[in-house]
Amino acid sequence: MSKNLVLYFSVYGTAKNIAEEIGRQVNADVVEIEPVVAYDGNRDHYNALARLAKKEHDENQRPAIKNKISIADYDNIFIGYPMWWYTFPMIIYTLFDEYDFGGKTIIPFNTHMGSSDGGTYKTIKELEPNANVLPGLPIEMNDAETGASAGKNAVKKWLKKLGF
Ligand SMILES: Cc1cc2nc3c(=O)[nH]c(=O)nc-3n(C[C@H](O)[C@H](O)[C@H](O)COP(=O)(O)O)c2cc1C
């Protein structure tokens, strides 16, 4: 039987909620991509996070990942993140720089407030040409909040369509 892993990065918790939902539905291990320098998850401080994220993006930074992630044992790897400045957070570039997903099946998902996947699924294909990248799932932030059912239902439909 193939082994499933869900990797996610999340600051406000919505991509985390979806990651955990996927984990429950496909019986996957769920692992957070943890930054060395933690981001402020207080939503009242959004402007400061927006500025920091913009700087990381404009300077093409690669924020360091704290935890060592073992991907060798897995066949299917779900990768989830929020949309930040029309692309994925720069720490996701760090992930693709540091880990080789060649021969794996990558299934992306993301939360957003209007940008959908922002072209990031295509970027993943470019960054990991030797991986099999399946159609991803963008979810509106509101639908991914704790207690919301729309995101969970969307996950169920998507996984079924993909044959999980
Ligand atoms: C720094 C920053 C930049 C963002 N940029 C975008 C964006 O370009 N497009 C968009 O649709 N949403 C954008 N958002 C909204 C996030 O995608 C949304 O809040 C996301 O669901 C948060 O995921 P999380 O709860 O897992 O941290 C941005 C949020 C932050 C904090």
The ligand as an ORCA input file, in Angstrom:
! r2SCAN-3c Opt
* xyz 0 1
  C       1.805     38.050      4.264
  C       0.523     37.659      3.643
  C       0.334     37.802      2.285
  C      -0.853     37.376      1.667
  N      -0.995     37.498      0.315
  C      -2.104     36.977     -0.282
  C      -2.238     36.983     -1.695
  O      -1.399     37.475     -2.440
  N      -3.380     36.458     -2.231
  C      -4.365     35.901     -1.465
  O      -5.343     35.419     -2.006
  N      -4.237     35.876     -0.113
  C      -3.149     36.396      0.484
  N      -3.023     36.355      1.845
  C      -4.073     35.706      2.631
  C      -3.641     34.301      3.034
  O      -3.466     33.491      1.891
  C      -4.663     33.660      3.947
  O      -4.721     34.442      5.096
  C      -4.286     32.226      4.284
  O      -5.474     31.483      4.374
  C      -3.528     32.072      5.585
  O      -3.128     30.721      5.736
  P      -2.710     30.153      7.179
  O      -3.958     30.311      8.055
  O      -2.422     28.715      6.967
  O      -1.561     30.919      7.684
  C      -1.869     36.814      2.470
  C      -1.687     36.679      3.859
  C      -0.512     37.085      4.438
  C      -0.337     36.916      5.927
*
